[in-house]
Amino acid sequence: MNNLLFNYILKNFLKMFFLCVLIAYSFGMILNLFEEVEFFKNNDVSFLTPLMLTSIFVPSMILKFLPFIVFISSMCFMIKIRNNKDLLILKVYGYSNIKIFFILAFTSFILGWFILVIANPITSSMVKYYEKTKSQYARDIDHLVTFNNNGLWIKENLKDGDRVITARKTEKFKLIDVTIFHFDNNYNLYEKIFAKEVDIDTNNWMLKDAIVFQLVNGIFKKENAKIFNISSNYNYEKITSLFNNSDTMSFLELVIDYKKLLNNGYNERFLNQSLHTLLSLPFFLFLMTAIASILTMNTLKKSDNLRFIVLGLVIIVLVYYFKDLSIALGQTDRIPLALSIWAPIIALSLFTLIGVLQINEK
């Protein structure tokens, strides 16, 4: 009988969770599809293109709101079994509030790890494909910046032509072993610059130990310069911001290739924030399920359904803004960045502990 009741709880909770995910996915498809259609309205593409891009982008959106989806699904499940008297039957057969609480909460916790290890790498790959595909149709792209095995590559549009920049690696605010090519509007090379080190802290780049080759009468003339300055549309902050999309990085990639990503020039604070945010997901799911269970286990009255729904919406809003406020404090160095990500988890844990003690007495 215990196994039967356990399977009943687990099966129906997961069914409610996937139903809420499906509803969220449907709403995401509708809302994002309008944005994609607007983006492609001046491009000669079929309706399948924005539809396909929407379908592969929405899963990453769902992962961001997963704690709130879990909270809603937990509330709906608990209200359902309370209204149809299943909660009372479970108690009759020895399933206390605390036992039901831990079954639901640990199911969400395990589900969180499953999502990190299995689902997150898939959604990150989908977002990479999404961004790559959209960039091919963007009319106003004025940059091409990429990191690969050969280092950093930048293509910059200038008034009188184009500039191509390559660097073997980055070190904080500097580029190391840099080569710069200048082309005219007809894509003819008229200048080459080699530098051991380039300071890109500002838009006025300072090249150290530069060797400049300029085309004069069809011949490249060499000139050495200890310091050589060029003006660029890019600086360190702008270059790194182009890669600050955590949706394109999976949890496994951050864990396994962390040092490699640092060597490729990714910002350490950005990588730490992405890693801690993903790592906190299973704990967030555990706590949101726990809070939903605690709220609905305090009474068996059907008349309290509306109160729980309103209270649940208020909690979602408060948790969402508290989480954003905490991360903002971390990003502005008011508190340590790691603490800013885990602070909501710690606060919710204290609230959950008090709630568990209360429902354990019922």
ZIFENKA-V231053 format. One record per backbone hydrogen bond with DSSP energy under -1.0 kcal/mol. CO is the residue of the C=O (numbers start at 1). NH is the residue of the N-H. If there is no record, write none. Layout:
co:CO nh:NH
co:CO nh:NH
This chain:
co:1 nh:5
co:2 nh:6
co:3 nh:7
co:4 nh:8
co:5 nh:9
co:6 nh:10
co:7 nh:11
co:8 nh:12
co:9 nh:13
co:10 nh:14
co:11 nh:15
co:12 nh:16
co:13 nh:17
co:14 nh:18
co:15 nh:19
co:16 nh:20
co:17 nh:21
co:18 nh:22
co:19 nh:23
co:20 nh:24
co:21 nh:25
co:22 nh:26
co:23 nh:27
co:24 nh:28
co:25 nh:29
co:26 nh:30
co:27 nh:31
co:28 nh:32
co:29 nh:33
co:30 nh:34
co:32 nh:36
co:33 nh:37
co:34 nh:38
co:35 nh:39
co:36 nh:40
co:40 nh:43
co:43 nh:45
co:46 nh:49
co:47 nh:51
co:48 nh:52
co:49 nh:53
co:50 nh:54
co:51 nh:55
co:52 nh:56
co:53 nh:57
co:54 nh:58
co:57 nh:61
co:58 nh:62
co:59 nh:63
co:60 nh:64
co:61 nh:65
co:65 nh:69
co:66 nh:70
co:67 nh:71
co:68 nh:72
co:69 nh:73
co:70 nh:74
co:71 nh:75
co:72 nh:76
co:73 nh:77
co:74 nh:78
co:75 nh:79
co:76 nh:80
co:77 nh:81
co:78 nh:82
co:79 nh:83
co:80 nh:84
co:81 nh:87
co:85 nh:89
co:86 nh:90
co:87 nh:91
co:88 nh:92
co:89 nh:93
co:90 nh:95
co:91 nh:94
co:94 nh:96
co:96 nh:100
co:97 nh:101
co:98 nh:102
co:99 nh:103
co:100 nh:104
co:101 nh:105
co:102 nh:106
co:103 nh:107
co:104 nh:108
co:105 nh:109
co:106 nh:110
co:107 nh:111
co:108 nh:112
co:109 nh:113
co:110 nh:114
co:111 nh:115
co:112 nh:116
co:113 nh:117
co:114 nh:118
co:115 nh:120
co:119 nh:123
co:120 nh:124
co:121 nh:125
co:122 nh:126
co:123 nh:127
co:124 nh:128
co:125 nh:129
co:126 nh:130
co:127 nh:131
co:128 nh:132
co:129 nh:133
co:130 nh:134
co:131 nh:135
co:134 nh:137
co:144 nh:155
co:146 nh:153
co:148 nh:151
co:151 nh:148
co:152 nh:167
co:153 nh:146
co:154 nh:165
co:155 nh:144
co:156 nh:163
co:161 nh:158
co:162 nh:183
co:163 nh:156
co:164 nh:181
co:165 nh:154
co:166 nh:179
co:167 nh:152
co:169 nh:176
co:171 nh:174
co:173 nh:200
co:174 nh:171
co:175 nh:198
co:176 nh:168
co:176 nh:169
co:177 nh:168
co:178 nh:195
co:179 nh:166
co:180 nh:193
co:181 nh:164
co:182 nh:190
co:182 nh:191
co:183 nh:162
co:184 nh:187
co:188 nh:184
co:190 nh:215
co:191 nh:182
co:192 nh:213
co:193 nh:180
co:194 nh:211
co:195 nh:178
co:196 nh:177
co:197 nh:208
co:198 nh:175
co:199 nh:206
co:200 nh:236
co:203 nh:205
co:203 nh:232
co:205 nh:230
co:206 nh:199
co:207 nh:228
co:208 nh:196
co:208 nh:197
co:210 nh:225
co:211 nh:194
co:212 nh:223
co:213 nh:192
co:214 nh:221
co:216 nh:219
co:219 nh:216
co:221 nh:214
co:223 nh:212
co:225 nh:210
co:226 nh:209
co:228 nh:207
co:230 nh:205
co:235 nh:239
co:236 nh:240
co:237 nh:241
co:238 nh:242
co:240 nh:243
co:241 nh:244
co:243 nh:245
co:245 nh:248
co:246 nh:249
co:250 nh:254
co:251 nh:255
co:252 nh:256
co:253 nh:257
co:257 nh:261
co:258 nh:262
co:259 nh:263
co:260 nh:264
co:261 nh:266
co:262 nh:265
co:267 nh:271
co:268 nh:272
co:269 nh:273
co:270 nh:274
co:271 nh:275
co:272 nh:276
co:273 nh:277
co:274 nh:278
co:275 nh:279
co:276 nh:280
co:278 nh:281
co:280 nh:284
co:281 nh:285
co:282 nh:286
co:283 nh:287
co:284 nh:288
co:285 nh:289
co:286 nh:290
co:287 nh:291
co:288 nh:292
co:289 nh:293
co:290 nh:294
co:291 nh:295
co:292 nh:296
co:293 nh:297
co:301 nh:304
co:302 nh:305
co:304 nh:308
co:305 nh:309
co:306 nh:310
co:307 nh:311
co:308 nh:312
co:309 nh:313
co:310 nh:314
co:311 nh:315
co:312 nh:316
co:313 nh:317
co:314 nh:318
co:315 nh:319
co:316 nh:320
co:317 nh:321
co:318 nh:322
co:319 nh:323
co:320 nh:324
co:321 nh:325
co:322 nh:326
co:323 nh:327
co:324 nh:328
co:325 nh:329
co:326 nh:330
co:327 nh:331
co:328 nh:332
co:329 nh:334
co:329 nh:335
co:330 nh:333
co:336 nh:340
co:337 nh:341
co:338 nh:342
co:339 nh:343
co:342 nh:346
co:343 nh:347
co:344 nh:348
co:345 nh:349
co:346 nh:350
co:347 nh:351
co:348 nh:352
co:349 nh:353
co:350 nh:354
co:351 nh:355
co:352 nh:356
co:353 nh:357
co:354 nh:358
co:355 nh:359
co:356 nh:360
